[in-house]
Amino acid sequence: MLKKGIDIFSRVFVGGLFIFSGLIKLNDPIGTKIKLEEYFQVFSSDFGSFFELFVPMALPIGMILIVLELVLGVAVLINYKMKTAMKVMLGIMIFFTFLTFYSAYFNKVTDCGCFGDAIPLTPWESFSKDVILMVFVAHLFWYRNSYESLLRSRPAHLIIGAVTVVSFMVGFNAINHLPYIDFRPYNIGASIPANMIPEESPILEYVFEKDGEKVKSLKYLMAADGYTYVSSSILNEKASTAKITDYQVVSTDGNDYTEESFTGNKLYLIFYDASFANADKMKLMTTLVAGLKNIEPMVLTSSGEADFEAFRHEYQLAVPYYFTDATVLKAMIRSNPGIMLVQNGVVLGKWHYNDIPTSAEVNGLIN
């Protein structure tokens, strides 16, 4: 009876968590791609340059992992081919548990991306989550031969097949447009300058030593009173850290243009780099810019000045451009190029390059 209860809980817990994690990532496959690129670059530096070969394949690898995560979650819930499913799941868990431990211990990747941008986890939180999950995965793996499918073969095959097909369709749609739900601090309705200010001031806790004993205090204790400073930490680190910490806009002459980018009505044309080569889309973009009223267009790019000069002359994009870090631009919008309408720092609209709006649509969003 106890084993049966543990079996049911393990199936629901493991299957539900895999499905939840997969759905979060399926909402934003480009985010998973960016995270995998980060891991591959770390591995290239630490283990061997051959990992660089995987960087261009980050998106298809990410999509396969996302769909596999969803399929395995559903398979566990219905006891579908548990012998095979649990071998694959255990292999994935061993790999990612090592990955999160490596990231945490060596401080390599600050966010594993386990739940995307919806629930950011520190490396140690990610590792702890994987350790707990591994206990229940190991239980299911140990008893994998004793589980019988809850459904007949044909309906079970149909469910797994449908989950696979629908997952790929949903993921490809998110890739070719924008995430269905934007969990990042640049979502529509968000104020970028407001998100650059922390919710709370940092609360420091000091550790001192006196007479051989450690003493914790929220106040700095003086050496004259016999206290020796040991260390300090921030108690409210998350609340005292702004949601946006790295947004900066720099003009071509090196001046900081960050505050000016929040003034009035701005249409950001965001280019991670100047590698975009679709003449039809660029024509739509230049037409959009030409029809703007009371809206100042500006390009944000992380390309080099010479590269972007050549690019904008090739496509006759007569718009002033400014430099912003590539990581920031990828966080702002999952599209290269992408378009953002901002009024006094508040995001009013975002568009993928496959959904370039007309100037009338953009003008109509201005109050």
N, C-alpha and C positions, 0 to 999 in steps of 0.2 A: 504493500500500500504506500509506504514511504517512497520507494523507488518510483512508483507511478506518478506520485505528486511531483517529485524532482524532475522526472521526464517531461511532464507537461509544462512545468515552470521553465525548464531549460529551453524547450522548443519555442515557447512564446517569447521568452526574454531574448534569446539569440536571434530567432527569426524576425521578431519585431524590430530589434536594434539594427539588424542588417538592412531591413527594408527602409527604416527611417533614415539611416545614414545614406543609403543609395538614392532615395528620393531627394534629399537635400543636395546631393552632388548632381543628380540629373537635372535639377533646376538650373545649374550653372556649370556645364561641362568645361567651359573655358577656364573657370577658376581651378578646376582639378588639373587641367593642362598646365596652368601656370605653376601650381604646386609641384607637379611631377618634374617640370623643368628645373625647379629649384633643387629638388632632391638629386636629379641626374647630375647637375653641376657640382653639388657637394660631393657626390660619389666619384665624379671625374677627378676632383681635386684630391680626395682622400684615398681612393682605391685604384684608379686607373683611368687614363684619358679615353678609353674605349666607351665609357658611359656617355661621352659627348654624342655618340652615334644615336642614342635614344632620344635626344632632345627634339629633333624634328618629328619624331613619332609619338610625342607626348600626348597629343589629342586622341589618336586612335587607341593608344594603350589605355588612356584614361576612360574612354567610352566603354571599352571592353571590361575594365575593372568595375565600372559603375553598374553595368548591366549584369555582370556576374554576381555582384553583391546583392542586387535585387532578386535575381533568380535563386540564389542560394537561400536567401531569407524566406522566399515563398516555399521552396523545396523542403526546408526544415519544418515549416508550419503544417505541411500536408504529408510529411514523411515520404517525400518523393525520392526514390533511389538513394536512400540514406547511406549505403555503403560507399558509393561514389561521392555523394554530396559532402559527407563529413570528412573524407580524405582531402578534398579540395579546400574545404573551409578551414580545416586544421592547418594545411600548408599556408594558406593566406594569413591566418592568425599568427603563426610562428614568424612569418616574414615581417608583418607589420608591428608585432610586439618588439621584435629586434629593432625595427626602424624607429619606433617611438622612443625606445630606450637609448639608442644611439644619438638621436636628436636631442634628448633631454640631458644625457650625461655629458656630451661634448658641446652642447648648446649650438647645434648646427642649424636647425630650422625651428624658428620660434613658434610656429603654429602648424600642426600636422595636417590641417584641412580635413580632419575626420568628419566633421559636421559642417564643412564649408564655412561661410561667413555667418551662418545662422547662430551657431554656438561655438565661438572661438575657445579653444582649449590650449593651455600652456603645454609644453612638452611633457612635463611630469604628470599633469592631469590626463593627457592622452595615454601615457604608459600605464597609469593606474587603471584607467578604463579598460585597456587591453588585457591587463592581468586578471581583472575581475571577470571579463567576458571569456577569457581563456579557460577558466574553471568550468564553466557550463558547456563550452565547446568540447572540452576534454571528456566531460561526462557523456555527451551525445556520441562522441567518437568511440568511446569505450564500449558502449552498448549498441553501436550502429547496426550490428547484425540481427538484433532482436526487434527492430522496428518494422512494422508493416505499413504500407501506404494506406492513407485514410480514404483514398479514392481509387476507383478502377483505373486501369492503365490508360484507356482512351481519354477520359476527362482530365486525368493528371497530365498527360502529354499536352493536351490542348491548353491547359492553364499555363504550363511552363513555356510553351511556344508563344502564347499570347503575351505573356509578361516580357519575353525577349523582344518580340517584334514591336510592341507598343513602347517599350523602354527606349529602343533605338530611335523610333519615330519622334518621341517627345524630346529626346536628347538632341537630335539633329535640328529640330525646330528651335531649340534654345540656342544652339550654336549659330544658326543662320539668322537669328533675330536678337533678342536680348533675354536674360533670365526672366522667368515668369514672376518671381518675387525677388526684389532687389534688397538684400540684407546689408549692403554696404552703406557707409555714412554719406554717400553721394546719391542716394535714392531720390526719386521725385518727391518734392515737398520738404526735403532736408535743407537746412541752412549750413552751407559749408563753413563760413566764419564762426557760427555758433558751435559747430562740431569740433572746431579747433581749440575750444576753451574747455578745460576739465570741469566736471560737475562739482568736485570738491577740492579743497586745498589738501596737500599731502599731510598726513599725520605720522610723524616720526616716532618710532620707539627706539630708545637708546639702551645699550647694554654696557654697564660699567662693572668694574671689579673693585671690591673693598674688603680688606681683611680676608682675602682668599675666597670670597664668595661673589657670585654674579648677581648683579642688581639691575632690574629693568625699570625704566622710567620714561615718561612722556616729556620730561624736562631734562635739559642738559645739566648734569651735576658737576660741580666744580672740583678741580684737582686739589684746591686748597682745603676742601672738606674730606680729602682722603680717597676720592673716587678716580679711578683710572679708566679712561674711555677704551672700550673693546670694539664695539660695532654699532651699527644702526640699520634699521629697516623701515620701509613704508608700510603701515598697516592697511591702508586703503588704496593700494596700488592701482587697482582697476578703476575705481571711482575718481582717482586723482590724475588719471592719464586721459588726455583728450582722445576722442574717437579718431580724429585726424591729427597726425603729428608731423607729417612730412610734405604737406602741400606748399609749394612755392613756385612762383612764376617769375622768370627772369627774362628781361628784354635782350635783344641782340647786342646791345652795348654794355650788358652786364649789370644793369640796374634792376632792383627788386620791383616787380610789378604786381606783387600779390594783392595788396590792398586795392589797387586800381582794377584788378580783375573782378572785384566784387561790386564795383560802382556802376549803377544803372543797369541797362539791359544788354546782356552779352550773349553771343552765340559762339560757344566753344566748338571749334572743329578740331577734333583730337586725332592725332597721328602718332602711334607708338614709334613708328619709323616711316621712312619715305619709300617703302618697298611696294606700296599699293599700286597696282597697274591695271585699273579697269577704267577705260576712257569714258564709257557710258555713265558709270556712277559719278565720276568726277565732273562730267557735264551737268548732271543733275545738281551736284553740290554748288557749282559756280552759278547756275541758274537760281538756286535758292538764295545765295548770297546777294545776287544782283537785285532781288525783289524785296529785300528786308527794309522795314520802315522803323525808324527810331530804335534800331537794334544794331549794336556794334559787333561785327564778326571778328574773331581772333583765333588764330591757330595755336594750339598747344602741342608741342612735339618734343621728343627726346632725340631726334636725329641731329646729326652735325649740321652746322650752318651751310656748308658747301653743298651737302647732299640735299637739304631742303630747298635751297635756292634753285638748284637744278630741277627738282621735282615741281615746284610751284610754277616755274617758267614753262615747263613741259605742258602743264595742264591749265595755264593761264589763271592761276588762283591768286588774284590780286588782293590778298588779305595779309595784314601784319601778323608775324609769327613770334612766338615766345617759347622759351625752353622750360620744360618740366620733367622731373624724373620719370623714367619709363614705368617703374613700379606704381607710382601714383596714377599715371594715366590709365594703366590696366585696371586699377581699382575703381577709377571714375566710371569707366564704361567698358563692357566686354565686346568691343568692336574696333577694328582698325581699318579705316577711320570710323570714328563715331561722332555724334553730334549731341550737344547739350545746350539747352536754353536756360540761362540763369538771370534772375532779376535781383539785384542787390544781394547776391550771394546765395539766393534761394533757388533750388533747381525746379524749373517749371516743366521741362520735357527732356526726354532722351530718345535717340533714334539710332538704330543699327544702320550700316551703309546699305543694307538691303531694303530699308524702309525710309529712305530719305524723304522728308516731308516737302510740301510745297511752301513757298514763302507766305502764302495766304494762311496756311495752317499755323505756321510759326508766329506770324504777326498777330493772329487771333488769340494767342495765349497770353499776350502782354496786357496787363491791367490798364 
